[in-house]
Amino acid sequence: MAMNMIADALTGEGNADVFTGDSDPQLVGDAIPFAIKMYEALLSQNPNHQGLINTTGSMFVMYANAFVQGPAEMLPQLRYQEREAALNRARNLYLRGFDLLYRGLDLKYPGFSSSFQNGRLPEYLSRMKKADVPALYWSAAAGLSAFSLNPFDLDLGMRILEFYAMVERAYELDPNFNQGALDEFLLIFHASIPYGMGSDSSKIDVHFQRAVEKSGGTSASAYVAYAQAVCVPAQNYDKFKEMLDLAIAIDVDVNPSNRLVNIISQQKARFLLDSASRFFIFFGSDDDWDDWDD
């Protein structure tokens, strides 16, 4: 009973704001590993607690994305080995979160983890409720993020349609989850996944507009996602700059619960603008970008 009370208190609604509402990315980045290990210690004593499973799994994914993969992608070319080591670490963190989140779904819906392979995924998804949306979202995000860092992982590649179905079901249950997070996910999915694997380019702008509307225009990550996933492949620098300027212009204090995400997204937006020659052919060669080290 005591362990359940502690677990409930640490994973209740609003607890994530302690991290996402902070204004100091370094402080949060330094704190999350300890928090993850603390939650893992609690899980070792209470391994079936759904709140602990979902919180710990999602923290692995958030930490990997914001504090491992993100900084690694901004390293200069001369630090290639360091970059690759960090991306490999990020992938391993995604997979740890993925395994944990899937274990939670399997506990709640026995047989779920093998349902895609045996053709029963729609049956399992139809039984899920709004309370399952975070687990569906973070599981799919973990799986696709890990795959993006190793497109030769055939096991994860074969499961792309599974992850897409999970997010689509989450969207049916709670389309406004986390102020448009599902729309941002689907924007990136439809812009990045090859045709025939579930993507539909006609849905890209629809989900982008919805993400902006649901966040009240206060989500810098939506603009950054569009700039990277859509404008770079299209080699549309003007739209790229427009999106990133909009991201940077957002007042991070307008939406306190999303303050940290906006600060990190704005840092990324500034990096992308400063490093446009990496992504746009017409910029020509940039003799200095190898020395960029901020």
Buried (B, 14 or more C-beta within 10 A) or exposed (E): EEEEEBBEEBBEEEEBBEBBBBEEBEEBBEBBEEBBEEBBEBBEEBEEBBBBBBBBBBBBBBBBBBBBBBBBBBBBEEBEEEBEEBBBBBBBBBBBBBBBBBBBBBBBBEEBBEBBEEEEBEEBBEEBEEEBBBBBBBBBBBBBBBBBBBEEBEEBEEBBEBBBBBBBBBBBBBEBBBBBBBBBBBBBBBBBBEEEEBBEEEBBBBBBBBBBBBBEBBBBBBBBBBBBBBBBEEEBBEBBBBBBEBBBEBEBEEBEEBBBBBBBBBBBBBBBBEBBBBBBEEEEEEEEBEEBEE
